[in-house]
Amino acid sequence: MNDPQNTADVPRYFVVGDGTVQWIPLENGGLKVLKLDWDTGGFMPGLDFLPKVMFGKDEVEEVSEDEFIQQTEWMRRKLFKGDNAVFALYMLLDTIEATAKQEGRRLTAEEQQMIAVIQRKTYALFEKECCLNENYFKK
């Protein structure tokens, strides 16, 4: 799992604790490491996570792109509130989950799929729609 020689030419995704880290191979053979910034919800350079991902054990898990997006969006929903299209979709996700919880049941397969699709959308929109301290804020 933690073999840096296995990076090839495709991005790799990790969950480190509750945060997310991505490795993006560069054309020149280098590597761009980005981590989720808990203060802004965006991604910032994360070279400090390189040794943790390479040599970490218990708190490091390599995941698919979909799992990476799900974890990233879960953290953003948990840490921030706002008034834009992204947060309107987050409210929809909260409603779906709250309804299942209130009914004392797990999410249905359809609800899980809907959540995954919406989170892919919010992940793509976050950088375009969100301006920290203008239309979203840390909770």
C-alpha positions in Angstrom: 0.0 0.0 0.0 2.6 2.5 1.0 5.0 1.8 -2.0 5.9 5.1 -3.7 7.4 3.2 -6.6 3.9 2.2 -7.6 2.6 5.7 -8.4 2.9 5.3 -12.2 1.1 8.0 -14.2 -2.2 8.1 -12.3 -3.2 10.1 -9.3 -3.4 8.2 -6.0 -5.7 9.0 -3.1 -5.4 8.5 0.6 -7.3 9.0 3.8 -5.0 10.0 6.6 -6.9 10.1 9.9 -10.0 12.1 8.9 -8.2 14.1 6.2 -7.6 13.4 2.6 -4.4 13.6 0.6 -3.8 13.2 -3.2 -0.7 12.4 -5.1 -0.6 13.8 -8.6 2.2 12.7 -10.9 3.7 15.5 -12.9 4.9 15.2 -16.5 8.5 15.9 -15.5 8.5 12.8 -13.3 7.8 14.8 -10.1 5.0 14.5 -7.7 2.5 17.0 -6.5 1.1 16.3 -3.0 -2.1 18.1 -1.9 -3.9 17.8 1.4 -7.3 19.0 2.5 -7.0 22.2 4.5 -9.3 22.1 7.5 -9.3 25.9 7.7 -10.5 26.6 4.1 -11.9 23.3 2.8 -9.6 23.6 -0.2 -6.5 21.7 -1.1 -3.0 23.0 -0.3 0.5 21.7 -0.8 1.0 18.7 1.5 4.6 17.6 1.2 4.6 17.3 5.0 2.2 14.3 4.5 4.5 12.5 2.1 6.5 10.6 4.8 3.3 9.9 6.7 1.7 8.3 3.6 4.8 6.4 2.7 5.6 5.1 6.1 2.4 5.4 8.1 0.5 2.3 9.1 -2.7 2.5 11.1 -4.1 5.9 10.1 -3.2 5.8 6.4 -5.4 4.1 3.8 -5.1 4.3 0.1 -8.6 4.6 -1.4 -10.4 4.9 -4.7 -11.1 8.3 -6.2 -14.8 7.9 -5.2 -13.9 7.1 -1.6 -11.5 10.1 -1.6 -14.3 12.4 -2.8 -16.8 11.0 -0.3 -14.4 11.5 2.6 -13.4 15.0 1.4 -17.1 16.1 1.1 -18.0 14.5 4.5 -15.2 16.7 6.1 -16.3 19.8 4.3 -20.0 19.3 5.4 -18.8 18.8 8.9 -16.5 21.8 9.1 -18.2 24.5 7.1 -21.5 26.3 6.6 -22.5 28.6 3.8 -24.9 30.2 1.4 -24.3 29.0 -2.2 -25.1 26.1 -4.5 -22.7 23.7 -2.8 -24.2 24.2 0.7 -27.7 23.9 -0.7 -26.7 20.5 -1.9 -25.0 19.7 1.4 -28.4 20.5 3.1 -30.1 18.0 0.8 -27.6 15.4 1.8 -28.2 16.2 5.5 -31.9 15.8 4.9 -31.5 12.4 3.3 -29.4 11.2 6.1 -31.6 12.7 8.8 -34.7 11.1 7.3 -33.1 7.7 7.4 -31.9 8.2 10.9 -35.3 9.5 12.1 -37.0 6.4 10.5 -34.5 4.2 12.3 -33.1 2.6 9.2 -29.9 2.5 7.1 -29.7 4.4 3.9 -31.2 2.6 0.9 -29.0 1.7 -2.0 -30.7 4.4 -4.0 -30.1 7.0 -1.3 -26.4 5.9 -1.1 -26.1 6.3 -4.9 -27.8 9.7 -4.8 -25.5 10.8 -2.1 -22.4 9.7 -4.1 -23.6 11.5 -7.2 -24.4 14.7 -5.3 -21.0 14.6 -3.5 -19.2 14.2 -6.8 -21.1 17.4 -7.9 -20.3 19.3 -4.7 -16.6 18.2 -5.0 -16.4 19.6 -8.5 -18.3 22.8 -7.6 -16.5 23.7 -4.3 -13.5 25.4 -5.8 -15.6 27.3 -8.3 -18.5 28.4 -6.0 -17.0 28.8 -2.6 -15.2 32.0 -1.4 -14.1 31.7 2.2 -15.7 34.4 4.4 -17.8 35.6 1.6 -20.3 32.8 0.9 -19.1 30.1 3.3 -17.5 30.0 6.8 -15.9 27.6 9.2 -18.4 26.4 11.8 
